[in-house]
Amino acid sequence: MPINADYEYSEALKKVDLAKTPQEKIRALEGLLSASPKHKGAEGLLQEIKTKISKLKEKVEKERTKKAGGFSLSIKKEGAAQVVLVGLPNSGKSWILKKFTNAKPEVADYEFTTQIPEIGVMEYEGVNIQMVELPALFRGYAESEKGPSFLSIARAADLIVIVLDGTRDCEKDLFLMQVEFEIAFIKLERLLRKIEGAKPCLVVVNKLMKSFTCPFPVCWVEDLKHSIWTKLGLIWVRTKMPGKKTDWPPVALPKGSSVKDLAAYVHKDFIARFKFARIWGKGVKHDGSTVGLDHILGEGDTVELHLK
């Protein structure tokens, strides 16, 4: 037993011992991970639990794929990020994909119009974001023939956007989808609770906006593009070389990125050759200011890199 393990840890350990199926074992181990001490002396224990969870999940996914007749599907990420749209039948996923991207999915009033994932590209201030619409979810989706493979796409994405039909019972529909994600071992990042390994999630309400209890951030369709960008935690900056026009397209970087991060992104040799940078935009008090590698960039900055 690790140092400073308490009663909660002991009880969680008992549940692990009592678990019989792989699914039960995974949930028990996740409970044990949550209850485990988080000090430095417990790092080895925490890593051991995480490894066991990972191996069990891999085993379960392989068994599901085998039952599904070996069906497997993956989508190569393109652009600055990959966003996955999920929702129940007729929630409006295809309409949203068509509205915000260059895709031309079939949009119809009947259920299950989308049979395979549809892919489009959404542009935000010149930055391309890949948007993938998954076939509609339903009760039992996670254990259906193709459901596990479709959900594996959501698991690998940078952000999951849940589309709700505002004319329906949003809380009931959301709960149904949460259950399917839980069965597939996909944790969704919540507003007021930090969950280790949780996937960033955003809920968009379509057709009719209304108030309802939701553990995830919520937006209206018209705010979706900006909300996606904000939830991805990215900024966009322009680059230029001295005496030349501003480069296009802009570069997308995580919030808090420095000139050093940008230089490394533009070219692997730029850090070694870096002399100074000049910046125009929100990241400096005065346009054209000279900065070093450690300067933190602001969104919309234009960065002129000077090299030795």
C-alpha positions in Angstrom: 0.0 0.0 0.0 1.4 3.4 -0.9 2.5 6.0 1.7 -0.5 8.0 3.1 -3.1 5.8 1.5 -6.4 6.5 3.2 -9.8 4.7 3.7 -11.0 5.7 0.2 -8.0 4.1 -1.4 -8.5 0.9 0.6 -12.2 0.7 -0.5 -11.3 1.3 -4.1 -8.7 -1.4 -4.0 -11.3 -3.9 -2.7 -13.5 -3.0 -5.7 -10.6 -3.9 -8.1 -10.2 -7.3 -6.4 -14.0 -8.0 -6.7 -14.2 -6.9 -10.4 -14.7 -9.8 -12.8 -15.2 -8.6 -16.3 -12.6 -6.4 -18.1 -15.2 -3.5 -18.2 -15.7 -3.8 -14.4 -12.0 -4.0 -13.8 -11.4 -0.8 -15.9 -14.0 1.2 -14.0 -12.6 -0.1 -10.6 -9.1 0.8 -11.6 -10.2 4.3 -12.7 -11.8 4.7 -9.2 -8.5 3.5 -7.7 -6.6 6.0 -9.7 -8.8 8.8 -8.5 -8.5 7.7 -4.9 -4.7 7.1 -5.0 -2.2 9.5 -3.3 -0.9 12.2 -5.7 2.5 12.9 -4.0 5.9 12.2 -5.5 6.3 8.9 -3.7 3.2 7.5 -5.4 4.3 8.3 -9.0 5.2 4.6 -9.7 1.9 3.4 -8.4 -0.1 5.9 -10.5 1.8 4.9 -13.6 1.2 1.2 -12.9 -2.5 1.8 -12.6 -2.6 3.9 -15.8 -0.8 1.1 -17.7 -3.2 -1.5 -16.5 -6.2 0.6 -17.5 -4.6 1.3 -21.0 -3.9 -2.4 -21.6 -7.4 -3.5 -20.5 -9.0 -0.8 -22.8 -6.9 -2.0 -25.7 -8.0 -5.6 -25.0 -11.7 -4.6 -24.9 -11.5 -2.6 -28.1 -9.8 -5.5 -29.9 -12.6 -7.9 -28.8 -15.3 -5.4 -29.9 -13.6 -5.0 -33.3 -13.4 -8.8 -33.6 -17.1 -9.2 -32.9 -17.8 -6.4 -35.5 -16.2 -8.6 -38.1 -12.9 -6.7 -38.1 -14.4 -3.4 -39.2 -12.0 -0.6 -38.6 -11.8 3.0 -39.7 -9.5 5.9 -39.0 -9.4 9.4 -40.4 -6.1 11.2 -40.9 -6.0 14.6 -39.1 -5.5 17.6 -41.3 -5.2 21.3 -40.5 -4.6 22.8 -37.1 -7.0 20.5 -35.2 -9.7 17.8 -35.7 -13.2 18.3 -34.4 -15.8 15.6 -34.3 -19.6 16.2 -34.5 -21.8 13.7 -32.7 -25.5 13.6 -32.1 -28.7 11.6 -32.2 -30.7 11.1 -35.5 -32.1 14.4 -37.0 -30.2 16.6 -34.5 -28.8 18.7 -37.4 -25.2 17.5 -37.6 -25.1 17.4 -41.4 -26.7 20.9 -41.6 -24.0 22.2 -39.2 -21.2 20.6 -41.2 -22.6 22.1 -44.4 -23.0 25.5 -42.8 -19.5 25.8 -41.4 -17.4 23.8 -43.9 -16.8 23.1 -47.6 -18.5 19.7 -47.2 -21.7 18.8 -49.0 -23.3 16.1 -46.9 -26.9 14.9 -47.6 -29.3 16.8 -45.4 -32.7 15.1 -45.1 -35.7 14.9 -42.7 -35.4 11.1 -42.2 -33.2 9.4 -39.6 -29.7 8.0 -40.2 -29.0 10.0 -43.3 -25.3 9.9 -42.6 -24.0 6.3 -43.0 -20.3 6.9 -43.0 -18.2 9.8 -41.5 -18.4 13.0 -43.5 -15.4 15.3 -43.6 -15.2 19.1 -44.1 -12.8 22.0 -43.5 -13.8 25.0 -41.4 -11.7 28.1 -41.7 -11.1 30.4 -38.8 -9.1 33.6 -39.5 -7.3 31.7 -42.3 -6.6 28.6 -40.2 -8.1 25.3 -41.4 -9.8 23.1 -38.9 -11.0 19.6 -39.9 -14.5 18.8 -39.0 -15.8 15.2 -39.0 -19.5 14.2 -38.7 -20.0 10.7 -37.3 -23.1 8.7 -38.1 -25.9 9.3 -35.6 -25.6 7.8 -32.2 -28.3 5.6 -30.7 -28.8 3.4 -27.6 -26.3 0.5 -27.9 -24.1 2.4 -30.4 -20.9 1.6 -28.5 -21.4 -2.1 -28.9 -23.0 -2.1 -32.4 -21.2 -3.4 -35.5 -19.5 -0.2 -36.5 -20.0 2.0 -33.4 -16.7 1.2 -31.7 -14.8 2.1 -34.8 -16.7 5.4 -35.2 -16.2 6.2 -31.6 -12.4 5.6 -31.9 -12.4 8.6 -34.3 -14.0 10.7 -31.5 -11.4 9.4 -29.0 -8.5 10.5 -31.2 -10.0 14.0 -32.0 -8.9 17.2 -30.4 -12.5 18.2 -29.5 -15.9 16.5 -29.4 -18.9 18.7 -30.3 -22.2 17.3 -29.2 -25.2 18.5 -31.3 -28.5 18.7 -29.5 -32.0 19.3 -31.0 -33.4 22.1 -28.9 -37.0 21.0 -29.7 -36.4 17.7 -27.9 -35.5 16.8 -24.2 -31.9 17.9 -24.2 -31.0 16.5 -20.8 -32.4 13.0 -21.8 -30.7 13.0 -25.2 -27.4 14.2 -23.7 -27.5 11.5 -21.0 -28.0 8.8 -23.6 -24.9 9.9 -25.5 -22.9 10.2 -22.3 -23.7 6.5 -21.5 -22.4 5.5 -24.9 -19.2 7.4 -24.4 -18.8 5.8 -21.0 -19.2 2.4 -22.4 -16.5 3.2 -25.0 -14.3 4.5 -22.1 -14.3 8.1 -23.5 -14.3 10.6 -20.7 -15.7 14.0 -21.4 -14.2 17.1 -19.9 -16.7 18.8 -17.5 -17.2 22.4 -16.5 -16.7 22.1 -12.7 -14.7 18.9 -12.4 -11.3 18.1 -13.6 -11.0 14.5 -14.9 -7.7 13.1 -15.8 -7.5 12.0 -19.5 -10.9 13.7 -20.3 -11.6 14.8 -23.9 -12.5 18.5 -24.4 -16.2 18.7 -25.1 -18.6 21.4 -26.3 -22.4 21.2 -26.6 -24.2 23.1 -29.4 -27.9 23.5 -29.3 -29.6 23.5 -32.7 -33.1 24.6 -33.9 -34.3 26.1 -30.6 -32.2 27.5 -27.8 -33.5 26.8 -24.3 -32.2 26.5 -20.8 -31.3 23.0 -19.4 -28.9 21.5 -16.9 -25.6 20.6 -18.7 -22.2 19.6 -17.2 -20.4 20.9 -20.4 -20.0 24.3 -22.0 -23.0 25.2 -24.2 -23.3 27.5 -27.2 -25.8 28.5 -29.9 -25.2 27.6 -33.5 -24.3 31.1 -34.5 -21.5 31.1 -31.9 -20.2 27.7 -32.8 -17.1 28.7 -34.9 -15.7 31.0 -32.2 -16.6 28.6 -29.4 -14.8 25.8 -31.2 -11.7 27.9 -31.6 -11.8 29.0 -27.9 -12.3 25.5 -26.7 -9.3 24.2 -28.8 -7.1 26.6 -26.8 -5.3 28.0 -29.9 -4.2 31.4 -31.1 -3.4 32.4 -34.7 -0.4 34.6 -35.6 1.0 35.9 -38.9 4.6 35.6 -39.8 6.8 37.6 -42.2 10.5 37.9 -43.1 12.2 41.3 -43.2 11.4 43.2 -46.4 8.8 40.7 -47.5 4.9 40.6 -47.4 3.1 38.8 -44.6 3.0 35.1 -45.1 -0.3 33.3 -45.7 -2.0 31.3 -44.1 -1.5 32.3 -40.5 0.1 29.8 -38.0 -2.0 28.2 -35.3 -0.3 27.7 -31.9 -1.4 26.7 -28.4 -2.3 29.7 -26.1 0.8 30.8 -24.2 3.2 30.0 -27.0 6.4 32.0 -27.3 8.4 33.4 -30.2 10.6 30.3 -29.7 7.7 28.0 -30.3 6.8 29.9 -33.5 10.4 29.9 -34.8 10.6 26.1 -34.2 7.3 25.7 -36.1 8.4 27.8 -39.1 11.8 26.0 -39.5 13.9 23.7 -37.4 17.0 25.8 -37.9 15.4 29.2 -37.0 16.0 28.9 -33.2 19.8 28.4 -33.7 19.8 31.3 -36.2 17.5 33.6 -34.3 18.7 37.2 -33.7 15.5 39.0 -32.7 11.8 39.4 -33.6 9.7 42.5 -34.2 6.0 42.3 -33.4 2.9 44.2 -34.3 -0.4 43.5 -32.5 -1.9 42.8 -29.0 1.2 41.0 -27.8 3.2 44.2 -27.4 2.6 47.7 -26.0 4.0 49.4 -29.1 3.8 48.1 -32.7 7.2 47.1 -34.1 8.6 46.3 -30.7 11.8 44.2 -30.6 11.5 41.0 -28.5 13.4 37.8 -27.8 12.6 34.1 -27.9 10.8 34.0 -24.6 8.3 36.7 -25.5 4.7 35.3 -25.2 2.6 35.9 -28.3 -0.9 37.4 -28.5 -3.6 36.3 -30.9 -3.4 38.1 -34.2 0.2 39.3 -33.8 2.3 39.7 -36.8 5.8 38.4 -36.1 8.8 39.4 -38.2 11.7 37.0 -37.6 15.3 38.4 -37.9 18.0 35.8 -38.3 21.8 35.8 -38.0 
